[in-house]
Amino acid sequence: MNSSSTGAAGVTGVAAAKGSSSATGAAAWASANVQDEVVRISNQEKRTVIFVTNNVEEAVYLADRIIVMTDSPSTVLKDVRVDLPRPRSYVDPEFLRLRKEISAMVNRKR
């Protein structure tokens, strides 16, 4: 999946100002299933999905592009391309590097 000017399908994540949140147990399992379903539908339907989240890990997992926003009044802090292969792994070194980079942006701008 690659969001581009050609109109290809993709998932755009917006990492909101509040930063990363984490889920545990059943909530984490449900969240992972929803994430996989969003990717499956986007691939199958060839449609762009705009997904707004304050969970940086979720944004990196789902998105081809993450738009990091500032607090109110919101403006774009940075537009980050995510060029990781799918399916994505939460323990891939590049995934972890990108998650750390975006988390630092979100935490620094408060």
ZIGI-V206589 format. One record per run of one state. SS is the DSSP state (H for helix, E for strand, - for the rest). FROM is the first residue (numbers start at 1). TO is the last residue. Records with the same first field share a line. If there is no record, write none. Layout:
SS = FROM-TO / FROM-TO
//
This chain:
- = 1-9 / 16-24 / 46-47 / 54-55 / 63-64 / 70-75 / 82-92 / 109-110
E = 10-15 / 48-53 / 65-69 / 76-81
H = 25-45 / 56-62 / 93-108
//
